Amino acid sequence: MPDPAQQSRPCYLTTPIYYVNDKPHIGHCYTTLLADIAARFQRLFGRDVFFLTGTDEHADKVVTSAAAHNLSPIQWADRNAAEFEAAFRAFGCSNDDFVRTTQPRHIGKVEAYIRRLQASGDIYLGDYEGWWDESQEEYLTETVAREAGFKSPVTGRQLVKRKERNYFFRLAAYEQRLLAHIDANPGFIRPDARRNEIVGRIQQGLQDVPVSRGIDPSNPATAWGIRVPGDPSHRVYVWIDALFNYLSIVDTPERRKYWPASGHLIGKDILWFHAAIWPALLMALGEPLPGCVYAHSWWIREGRKMSKSLGNFLDFPTLEAYAAAYSLDALRWFLATQGPIGATDADFAHARFVETYNADLANGLGNAASRVANMIAKYFGGAAPDPGGVTLHAGHDWPAIAGAAVENARAKVESWDLAGALLEGIALLRRVDGYINATEPFRVAKDPSRTRELGSILYHCAEAIRIASLILWPAMPAKIEDLWGRLSCPVRVGADSFDSLAAWGGLRPGARIEKGDALFMRADTAMPPPTPENVLGAPS
């Protein structure tokens, strides 16, 4: 059972804020989808949820990219921030706000946080020499740089030895507090492989980190950013500026109740900033730490690392082609259940997509809903039959089976196993198919004396499908809301108690059960992948 104290607390979920030097792709959409699914699950459970995403706009690359397109930095940021907002809307994401780091509401808060850290002595002016990763806009320690062969661990580009006079944050002072917090809170960094990675790196010894960059009058890129309070010759380092967004947007009288965040969902390449530097900054500010930093792995495509040079990059138009061909909910389902949510990368292979689509959606959800609705239409005139207290068939205690699926799903959500939670719904639907095969209602229907037994069988099937649909809704809201309409069981997410929704018996005998078109038509495995230029062959 859920922890009542936890369920009563507001839930705050975030994604990283994304660089506006390029357009959205699968990595951005995947992280935001995970946060969306987590947010929808928590809303379904009845929690007060705030879900934030947005864009990081003060990077040097924004200035250079803007100049290459004959635009000012803010014009370039406006253009690409709009692309991200449109992409997330098209993906069905239910974020409550969209932050941009060029917004005054964020800038003013960042300046205030820097002042607090200056006043406490946690930020000081000093000289720094280190290995600069220009592609990621970050300094790497000597140890990390050497282990990476003095190349970027992310992009493989050569590191540059640089010396700068900057403001620094006293990260080293928080080494033991960080280790103690991680040890006392095993779920703070997930999955476990990422936790081990961070602990190992902290144990190597922490160095103070730069939080500003000097402004070079001859280089206009260096002038783009938030000025360090009291020293306009320095701007706040883009990564520090970006991290503060998680706090700045809820640091208002109306939203303060959401802090600390329940979870930051990120990609594994930015784990260090979120699991070491950000918690230390919060400690320095006297703020409570987030409940979890969850770092997923990366997508590859057809067994190969994705890159623009290989021409195999999964950009947003390609994702749109899949959504147009198979439905948005089918794309959301594949990404959510087959994606790299754990410690290993995942392959977006077209054959695997079609296999998952057919197994889980066409033959799973779609087939179960169609079979049961067709038999209720045929044998009971489209009205949900009355189970009539008929003794259940051996091995099929449906209230217990469905109840276990619901509790398993809820427990997996709370441990951040979102894919596992969703698959509890598919497992329940497969029990329905197995039950139909075992009880053979089409044979029972031939004997008029067994009408009550037939009604019991079909009621239990329909009710199990209804409860499975609750588990599936966070990944496939459009298709499931269609199904709820067909079952005459509308759900008011957040208004209706989840415990009452998931309790056995919610389907009213006599309720109209509509057949409708198949939720998911079976896909032809021989058809080639859909492309933006020519969406081919798959059902919608």
C-alpha positions as CSV (number, residue, x, y, z in Angstrom):
1,M,0.0,0.0,0.0
2,P,1.2,3.6,-0.6
3,D,2.6,5.7,2.2
4,P,-0.2,8.1,3.1
5,A,2.3,10.8,4.2
6,Q,4.0,10.7,0.8
7,Q,0.8,10.6,-1.1
8,S,-0.4,13.8,0.7
9,R,2.8,15.7,-0.3
10,P,2.9,17.7,-3.5
11,C,5.0,16.1,-6.3
12,Y,7.5,18.2,-8.3
13,L,9.0,16.6,-11.4
14,T,11.5,18.2,-13.8
15,T,13.4,17.5,-17.0
16,P,16.7,19.1,-17.9
17,I,16.3,22.4,-19.6
18,Y,17.5,21.9,-23.2
19,Y,20.0,23.9,-25.2
20,V,18.4,26.1,-27.9
21,N,21.4,25.9,-30.2
22,D,19.6,23.1,-32.1
23,K,16.2,21.6,-32.6
24,P,14.6,18.8,-30.5
25,H,15.4,15.2,-31.1
26,I,14.7,11.8,-29.6
27,G,16.9,12.4,-26.5
28,H,14.9,15.5,-25.5
29,C,11.6,13.9,-26.3
30,Y,12.4,10.7,-24.4
31,T,13.4,12.4,-21.1
32,T,10.3,14.7,-21.3
33,L,8.1,11.7,-22.0
34,L,9.4,9.9,-18.9
35,A,8.6,12.9,-16.8
36,D,5.2,13.2,-18.4
37,I,4.4,9.6,-17.6
38,A,5.6,10.0,-14.0
39,A,3.5,13.1,-13.7
40,R,0.4,11.4,-15.1
41,F,0.8,8.4,-12.8
42,Q,1.1,10.7,-9.8
43,R,-1.9,12.8,-10.8
44,L,-3.8,9.5,-11.2
45,F,-2.8,8.6,-7.7
46,G,-4.3,11.8,-6.5
47,R,-1.2,13.9,-5.8
48,D,-0.8,17.6,-6.4
49,V,1.7,17.6,-9.3
50,F,3.9,20.3,-10.8
51,F,5.8,19.3,-13.9
52,L,8.5,21.6,-15.4
53,T,10.5,21.6,-18.5
54,G,12.1,24.3,-20.6
55,T,15.2,25.7,-22.4
56,D,18.7,26.7,-21.5
57,E,19.6,29.8,-23.5
58,H,22.8,31.4,-22.3
59,A,25.4,29.1,-23.9
60,D,28.2,30.4,-26.1
61,K,26.9,28.2,-28.9
62,V,23.6,30.2,-29.0
63,V,25.6,33.3,-29.9
64,T,27.6,31.6,-32.6
65,S,24.7,29.7,-34.1
66,A,22.6,32.9,-34.1
67,A,25.4,34.8,-35.9
68,A,25.6,32.0,-38.5
69,H,21.9,32.6,-39.2
70,N,22.1,36.4,-39.2
71,L,20.1,36.6,-36.0
72,S,20.6,38.0,-32.6
73,P,21.0,35.5,-29.7
74,I,17.5,36.2,-28.4
75,Q,16.0,35.8,-31.8
76,W,17.7,32.5,-32.2
77,A,16.6,31.5,-28.7
78,D,13.0,32.5,-29.4
79,R,12.9,30.5,-32.6
80,N,14.3,27.3,-31.1
81,A,12.5,27.6,-27.7
82,A,9.3,27.7,-29.8
83,E,10.4,24.5,-31.5
84,F,10.8,22.7,-28.2
85,E,7.4,23.9,-26.9
86,A,5.7,22.8,-30.1
87,A,7.5,19.4,-30.0
88,F,6.4,18.7,-26.4
89,R,2.8,19.7,-27.2
90,A,2.8,17.4,-30.2
91,F,4.2,14.6,-28.0
92,G,1.2,15.0,-25.6
93,C,3.4,16.2,-22.7
94,S,1.4,17.7,-19.8
95,N,4.0,20.0,-18.3
96,D,2.6,22.8,-16.1
97,D,5.2,25.4,-17.0
98,F,8.0,26.0,-19.5
99,V,11.0,27.9,-18.3
100,R,13.4,29.9,-20.4
101,T,16.6,31.1,-18.7
102,T,16.3,34.4,-20.5
103,Q,13.1,35.2,-18.7
104,P,13.3,37.9,-16.0
105,R,11.5,35.7,-13.4
106,H,14.5,33.3,-13.6
107,I,17.3,35.9,-14.0
108,G,16.3,37.8,-10.9
109,K,16.3,34.6,-8.8
110,V,19.7,33.5,-10.1
111,E,21.2,36.9,-9.1
112,A,19.6,36.5,-5.6
113,Y,21.0,33.0,-5.1
114,I,24.5,34.1,-6.2
115,R,24.4,37.0,-3.7
116,R,23.5,34.6,-0.9
117,L,26.4,32.4,-1.8
118,Q,28.8,35.4,-2.0
119,A,27.6,36.6,1.4
120,S,28.1,33.1,2.9
121,G,31.6,32.8,1.5
122,D,30.7,29.8,-0.7
123,I,31.6,31.8,-3.8
124,Y,34.9,33.6,-4.1
125,L,37.1,35.1,-6.8
126,G,40.2,33.1,-7.9
127,D,42.3,31.7,-10.7
128,Y,41.6,28.4,-12.4
129,E,43.5,26.2,-14.9
130,G,41.9,23.1,-16.2
131,W,40.8,21.0,-19.2
132,W,38.0,22.7,-21.0
133,D,35.4,20.7,-23.0
134,E,34.2,23.2,-25.4
135,S,31.5,20.9,-26.8
136,Q,29.9,20.6,-23.4
137,E,31.0,23.9,-22.0
138,E,32.5,22.5,-18.8
139,Y,35.8,22.0,-17.1
140,L,37.0,18.4,-16.4
141,T,39.3,17.4,-13.6
142,E,42.8,16.2,-14.4
143,T,41.8,12.6,-13.5
144,V,38.7,12.6,-15.7
145,A,40.5,14.3,-18.6
146,R,43.3,11.8,-18.5
147,E,40.9,8.8,-18.3
148,A,39.1,10.1,-21.4
149,G,42.4,10.5,-23.3
150,F,42.1,14.3,-23.0
151,K,39.0,14.2,-25.2
152,S,35.4,14.9,-24.4
153,P,33.8,11.8,-22.8
154,V,30.5,12.9,-24.6
155,T,31.6,14.0,-28.1
156,G,35.2,12.8,-28.4
157,R,36.4,16.3,-29.3
158,Q,39.9,17.4,-28.1
159,L,40.0,19.1,-24.7
160,V,41.8,22.5,-24.4
161,K,44.0,23.5,-21.5
162,R,42.7,26.9,-20.3
163,K,43.4,29.3,-17.5
164,E,40.8,31.8,-16.3
165,R,40.1,34.2,-13.5
166,N,36.7,33.2,-12.3
167,Y,34.4,33.2,-9.3
168,F,34.4,29.7,-7.7
169,F,32.0,27.7,-5.6
170,R,33.6,25.8,-2.7
171,L,32.5,22.4,-3.8
172,A,35.3,20.7,-2.0
173,A,33.9,21.8,1.3
174,Y,30.8,19.7,0.7
175,E,32.5,16.4,-0.1
176,Q,31.7,14.6,3.2
177,R,28.2,16.0,3.4
178,L,27.5,14.8,-0.1
179,L,28.8,11.3,0.6
180,A,26.8,11.2,3.9
181,H,23.6,12.2,2.1
182,I,24.0,9.6,-0.6
183,D,24.8,6.9,2.0
184,A,21.7,7.8,4.1
185,N,19.4,8.0,1.0
186,P,20.0,5.0,-1.3
187,G,17.4,6.2,-3.7
188,F,18.8,9.7,-4.1
189,I,20.7,8.7,-7.3
190,R,19.2,6.1,-9.6
191,P,19.8,3.6,-11.1
192,D,22.4,2.0,-8.8
193,A,25.1,2.1,-11.5
194,R,24.9,5.9,-11.6
195,R,25.0,6.1,-7.8
196,N,28.2,4.0,-7.7
197,E,29.7,6.2,-10.5
198,I,29.1,9.4,-8.5
199,V,30.3,8.0,-5.2
200,G,33.5,6.8,-6.9
201,R,34.1,10.2,-8.4
202,I,33.5,12.1,-5.2
203,Q,35.8,9.7,-3.3
204,Q,38.6,10.7,-5.7
205,G,38.4,14.2,-4.1
206,L,36.4,17.3,-5.1
207,Q,37.8,20.5,-6.4
208,D,36.2,23.9,-6.3
209,V,34.3,24.7,-9.5
210,P,34.0,27.9,-11.5
211,V,30.6,29.6,-11.4
212,S,31.5,32.5,-13.7
213,R,33.2,33.3,-17.0
214,G,35.1,36.5,-17.7
215,I,33.7,38.8,-20.4
216,D,36.1,39.4,-23.3
217,P,35.2,42.7,-25.1
218,S,36.6,41.3,-28.3
219,N,34.4,38.2,-28.2
220,P,30.6,39.0,-28.2
221,A,29.8,35.4,-27.2
222,T,31.2,36.0,-23.8
223,A,28.8,38.8,-23.1
224,W,25.7,36.6,-23.4
225,G,24.5,35.6,-20.0
226,I,23.5,36.8,-16.5
227,R,26.0,39.2,-14.9
228,V,27.6,38.2,-11.6
229,P,26.1,40.6,-9.0
230,G,28.6,43.3,-8.1
231,D,31.0,42.4,-10.9
232,P,29.6,43.1,-14.5
233,S,32.9,41.9,-15.9
234,H,31.8,38.4,-15.2
235,R,28.7,36.4,-16.3
236,V,27.3,33.4,-14.5
237,Y,28.6,30.1,-15.9
238,V,25.8,28.6,-18.1
239,W,25.6,25.4,-16.2
240,I,25.2,27.1,-12.8
241,D,22.6,29.4,-14.3
242,A,20.7,26.4,-15.7
243,L,20.7,24.3,-12.5
244,F,19.1,27.1,-10.6
245,N,16.0,26.9,-12.8
246,Y,14.6,23.9,-10.8
247,L,14.4,26.2,-7.8
248,S,13.8,29.6,-9.4
249,I,10.5,28.7,-11.0
250,V,8.9,27.3,-7.8
251,D,10.5,29.9,-5.5
252,T,7.3,31.9,-5.3
253,P,4.7,32.1,-2.5
254,E,2.2,30.1,-4.6
255,R,4.7,27.4,-5.6
256,R,7.1,27.0,-2.7
257,K,5.1,24.0,-1.5
258,Y,6.5,22.0,-4.4
259,W,10.1,22.3,-3.2
260,P,12.1,20.1,-2.8
261,A,11.6,18.3,-6.2
262,S,10.4,14.7,-6.0
263,G,12.6,13.9,-9.0
264,H,15.0,15.3,-11.6
265,L,14.9,13.1,-14.8
266,I,18.0,13.6,-16.8
267,G,20.3,11.9,-19.3
268,K,23.5,10.1,-18.0
269,D,25.8,12.7,-19.7
270,I,24.8,15.4,-17.2
271,L,24.8,13.3,-14.1
272,W,27.7,15.0,-12.4
273,F,26.2,18.5,-12.4
274,H,22.9,17.2,-11.0
275,A,24.1,14.6,-8.5
276,A,27.2,16.4,-7.1
277,I,27.3,20.1,-7.9
278,W,23.6,20.9,-7.7
279,P,23.1,19.2,-4.3
280,A,26.1,21.0,-2.9
281,L,24.8,24.3,-4.1
282,L,21.5,23.6,-2.4
283,M,23.3,22.7,0.8
284,A,25.2,26.0,0.6
285,L,21.8,27.8,0.2
286,G,20.3,25.9,3.1
287,E,17.7,24.3,0.8
288,P,16.4,20.7,1.2
289,L,17.6,18.3,-1.5
290,P,15.5,16.7,-4.2
291,G,14.2,13.2,-3.6
292,C,15.8,11.6,-6.6
293,V,18.1,12.3,-9.5
294,Y,17.3,9.7,-12.2
295,A,19.8,9.4,-15.0
296,H,18.7,7.3,-18.0
297,S,21.0,6.0,-20.7
298,W,21.0,6.8,-24.4
299,W,19.3,5.6,-27.6
300,I,21.1,4.0,-30.4
301,R,19.6,3.2,-33.8
302,E,19.6,-0.1,-35.6
303,G,22.6,-1.2,-33.5
304,R,24.7,1.9,-34.2
305,K,25.4,5.0,-32.2
306,M,23.4,7.9,-33.6
307,S,25.1,10.8,-35.3
308,K,24.3,13.4,-37.9
309,S,27.3,12.4,-40.0
310,L,25.9,8.8,-40.3
311,G,22.5,10.2,-41.3
312,N,20.8,7.9,-38.7
313,F,19.8,10.6,-36.2
314,L,16.3,10.3,-34.9
315,D,15.2,13.9,-35.2
316,F,11.7,15.2,-34.4
317,P,10.3,14.9,-38.0
318,T,11.2,11.2,-38.0
319,L,9.4,10.7,-34.7
320,E,6.4,12.6,-36.1
321,A,6.5,10.1,-39.1
322,Y,6.2,7.2,-36.7
323,A,3.4,8.9,-34.8
324,A,1.5,9.6,-38.0
325,A,2.0,6.0,-39.2
326,Y,1.3,4.1,-36.0
327,S,-0.3,6.7,-33.7
328,L,1.3,9.0,-31.1
329,D,0.3,6.6,-28.3
330,A,2.0,3.7,-30.0
331,L,5.2,5.8,-30.3
332,R,4.9,6.9,-26.6
333,W,4.4,3.2,-25.6
334,F,7.5,2.0,-27.5
335,L,9.8,4.7,-26.1
336,A,8.5,4.3,-22.6
337,T,8.7,0.5,-22.4
338,Q,11.6,-0.3,-24.6
339,G,13.8,2.8,-23.9
340,P,17.1,3.2,-22.0
341,I,15.5,3.9,-18.6
342,G,18.1,1.7,-16.9
343,A,21.9,1.6,-17.0
344,T,22.3,0.3,-20.5
345,D,21.6,2.0,-23.9
346,A,18.5,0.9,-25.9
347,D,18.1,0.3,-29.7
348,F,15.5,2.1,-31.7
349,A,15.3,-0.6,-34.4
350,H,12.3,-0.6,-36.7
351,A,11.7,-4.3,-36.5
352,R,11.7,-4.1,-32.7
353,F,9.2,-1.2,-32.9
354,V,6.8,-3.3,-35.0
355,E,7.3,-6.4,-32.9
356,T,6.5,-4.4,-29.7
357,Y,3.5,-2.7,-31.4
358,N,2.0,-5.9,-32.5
359,A,2.7,-7.9,-29.3
360,D,1.6,-5.3,-26.8
361,L,-0.9,-3.1,-28.6
362,A,-2.5,-4.9,-31.6
363,N,-2.5,-8.4,-30.1
364,G,-2.5,-7.2,-26.5
365,L,-4.7,-4.2,-25.7
366,G,-6.5,-4.0,-29.0
367,N,-7.3,-7.7,-29.3
368,A,-8.5,-8.1,-25.8
369,A,-10.8,-5.0,-26.0
370,S,-12.2,-6.1,-29.3
371,R,-12.8,-9.7,-28.4
372,V,-14.7,-8.8,-25.2
373,A,-16.7,-6.0,-26.7
374,N,-17.7,-8.1,-29.7
375,M,-18.9,-11.0,-27.5
376,I,-20.8,-8.6,-25.2
377,A,-22.5,-7.1,-28.3
378,K,-23.3,-10.5,-29.7
379,Y,-24.6,-12.2,-26.6
380,F,-25.8,-9.3,-24.4
381,G,-26.9,-6.6,-26.9
382,G,-23.9,-4.4,-26.0
383,A,-24.8,-4.1,-22.3
384,A,-22.3,-5.1,-19.6
385,P,-23.6,-8.4,-18.2
386,D,-24.3,-8.9,-14.5
387,P,-21.7,-11.2,-12.9
388,G,-24.6,-12.5,-10.8
389,G,-22.5,-13.9,-8.0
390,V,-21.5,-16.9,-10.2
391,T,-18.6,-18.8,-8.7
392,L,-15.3,-17.9,-10.3
393,H,-13.4,-20.4,-12.4
394,A,-10.6,-22.1,-10.6
395,G,-7.3,-20.2,-10.7
396,H,-9.0,-16.9,-11.7
397,D,-9.7,-14.9,-8.6
398,W,-10.1,-11.7,-10.7
399,P,-10.4,-9.2,-7.8
400,A,-7.1,-10.5,-6.4
401,I,-5.4,-10.7,-9.8
402,A,-6.4,-7.2,-10.7
403,G,-5.6,-5.8,-7.3
404,A,-2.1,-7.3,-7.4
405,A,-1.5,-5.7,-10.8
406,V,-2.5,-2.3,-9.5
407,E,-0.3,-2.5,-6.4
408,N,2.6,-3.9,-8.3
409,A,2.3,-1.0,-10.8
410,R,2.0,1.6,-8.0
411,A,5.1,0.2,-6.2
412,K,7.1,0.3,-9.4
413,V,6.2,3.9,-10.1
414,E,7.4,4.8,-6.6
415,S,10.7,3.1,-7.3
416,W,11.0,4.9,-10.7
417,D,10.5,1.7,-12.7
418,L,8.1,3.3,-15.1
419,A,8.4,0.7,-17.8
420,G,7.8,-2.1,-15.3
421,A,4.7,-0.3,-14.0
422,L,3.2,0.1,-17.5
423,L,3.9,-3.6,-18.4
424,E,1.8,-4.6,-15.4
425,G,-1.2,-3.4,-17.4
426,I,-0.2,-5.6,-20.4
427,A,0.4,-8.6,-18.2
428,L,-3.1,-8.2,-16.8
429,L,-4.5,-8.1,-20.4
430,R,-2.7,-11.2,-21.2
431,R,-4.4,-12.9,-18.3
432,V,-7.7,-11.9,-19.9
433,D,-6.7,-13.6,-23.1
434,G,-5.7,-16.7,-21.2
435,Y,-9.0,-16.7,-19.3
436,I,-10.9,-16.4,-22.6
437,N,-9.0,-19.4,-24.0
438,A,-9.6,-21.4,-20.8
439,T,-13.3,-20.7,-20.4
440,E,-14.3,-20.6,-24.1
441,P,-17.2,-18.2,-23.7
442,F,-18.1,-18.7,-27.4
443,R,-18.8,-22.4,-26.5
444,V,-20.6,-21.5,-23.3
445,A,-22.9,-19.3,-25.3
446,K,-24.3,-22.3,-27.2
447,D,-25.9,-23.6,-24.1
448,P,-28.9,-21.4,-23.0
449,S,-28.7,-22.9,-19.5
450,R,-25.2,-21.3,-19.0
451,T,-26.2,-17.7,-19.7
452,R,-25.4,-16.6,-16.2
453,E,-22.0,-18.2,-16.4
454,L,-21.4,-16.5,-19.8
455,G,-22.3,-13.2,-18.3
456,S,-19.9,-13.8,-15.4
457,I,-17.0,-14.6,-17.8
458,L,-17.5,-11.6,-20.0
459,Y,-18.1,-9.2,-17.0
460,H,-14.8,-10.3,-15.4
461,C,-13.0,-9.8,-18.7
462,A,-14.4,-6.4,-19.3
463,E,-13.7,-5.3,-15.7
464,A,-10.1,-6.6,-15.9
465,I,-9.6,-4.6,-19.1
466,R,-11.0,-1.5,-17.4
467,I,-8.6,-1.8,-14.5
468,A,-5.6,-2.6,-16.8
469,S,-6.5,0.6,-18.7
470,L,-5.8,2.7,-15.6
471,I,-2.3,1.4,-15.5
472,L,-1.8,2.0,-19.2
473,W,-3.3,5.6,-19.3
474,P,-0.1,7.5,-18.4
475,A,1.7,6.2,-21.6
476,M,-1.3,6.2,-23.9
477,P,-3.8,8.8,-22.7
478,A,-5.7,9.3,-26.0
479,K,-6.3,5.6,-26.8
480,I,-7.2,4.8,-23.2
481,E,-9.6,7.7,-22.9
482,D,-11.2,6.4,-26.1
483,L,-11.5,3.0,-24.4
484,W,-13.0,4.5,-21.3
485,G,-15.7,6.1,-23.4
486,R,-16.4,2.7,-25.0
487,L,-16.8,1.1,-21.6
488,S,-19.0,4.0,-20.3
489,C,-16.5,4.5,-17.5
490,P,-15.2,8.1,-17.8
491,V,-12.4,8.9,-15.5
492,R,-11.7,12.3,-13.9
493,V,-8.0,12.1,-13.3
494,G,-7.1,13.8,-10.0
495,A,-10.8,14.2,-9.0
496,D,-11.7,10.6,-8.7
497,S,-9.9,8.6,-6.0
498,F,-7.5,6.1,-7.6
499,D,-8.3,3.5,-4.9
500,S,-12.0,3.7,-5.9
501,L,-11.2,3.7,-9.6
502,A,-9.0,0.6,-9.3
503,A,-11.4,-1.2,-6.9
504,W,-13.0,-4.3,-8.5
505,G,-16.6,-3.7,-9.6
506,G,-16.3,-0.3,-11.1
507,L,-17.9,-1.4,-14.4
508,R,-21.7,-1.2,-13.9
509,P,-23.8,-4.1,-15.1
510,G,-26.0,-2.7,-17.9
511,A,-23.4,-0.1,-19.0
512,R,-23.2,0.3,-22.7
513,I,-20.1,-1.4,-24.2
514,E,-19.3,-0.1,-27.7
515,K,-17.3,-2.1,-30.2
516,G,-15.9,0.7,-32.2
517,D,-12.9,0.4,-34.6
518,A,-9.9,-1.5,-33.4
519,L,-7.7,0.6,-31.0
520,F,-4.6,-0.7,-32.8
521,M,-4.6,-2.5,-36.2
522,R,-1.9,-5.2,-36.7
523,A,1.1,-3.8,-38.5
524,D,2.7,-5.4,-41.6
525,T,6.2,-6.4,-40.6
526,A,7.3,-6.2,-44.3
527,M,6.7,-2.5,-44.6
528,P,9.7,-0.2,-44.4
529,P,10.2,2.4,-41.7
530,P,8.1,5.6,-42.0
531,T,10.1,8.7,-43.0
532,P,9.2,12.4,-42.9
533,E,9.2,12.3,-46.8
534,N,6.9,9.3,-47.2
535,V,5.0,7.8,-44.3
536,L,4.4,4.3,-45.5
537,G,2.2,1.3,-44.8
538,A,1.5,1.2,-41.1
539,P,-2.0,1.5,-39.6
540,S,-3.1,4.6,-37.7
